[in-house]
């Protein structure tokens, strides 16, 4: 669980989903819906616009407003390659 820097949104893991909840209204929206295995830790950007998850050889970054994947980094022998979406 993590609160955005401005305190307006709460980011939570529910089973296989990462959701964002508006603190004032309680409205909830799913950002990522297919989390599996070790995808249980996430990092929120300082401005709250991006959230990232690392799994295996991949670091995935999502836009918290749209829920779309915006960046994928793949590790290949210790080197990461960026793949913009």
C-alpha positions, 0 to 999 in steps of 0.5 A: 500500500502506498499513498500519493505524495499529495495524499489524494490517491491510495495504491493497493494490491488486491490479489492479482490487481493493483488498484488506485483509490481516490481518498476523498470519494472512495472511487477505485480503478484497476491499473494492472489486472494480471499480477502473478507470482512475485509481482507483489511489490510496486514503486510509485513515482514521486509525482504519482503519475507512474507505477512500476513493477519488477518481475523476472527480467522485466521492469514494467511501468504504467501510467496511473491515470490511464492504466496503460503500459508506458515502458518496458525494460528487459534485462539481458545478462545484467544490461537493461534495454528500454522498450517505449510503448 
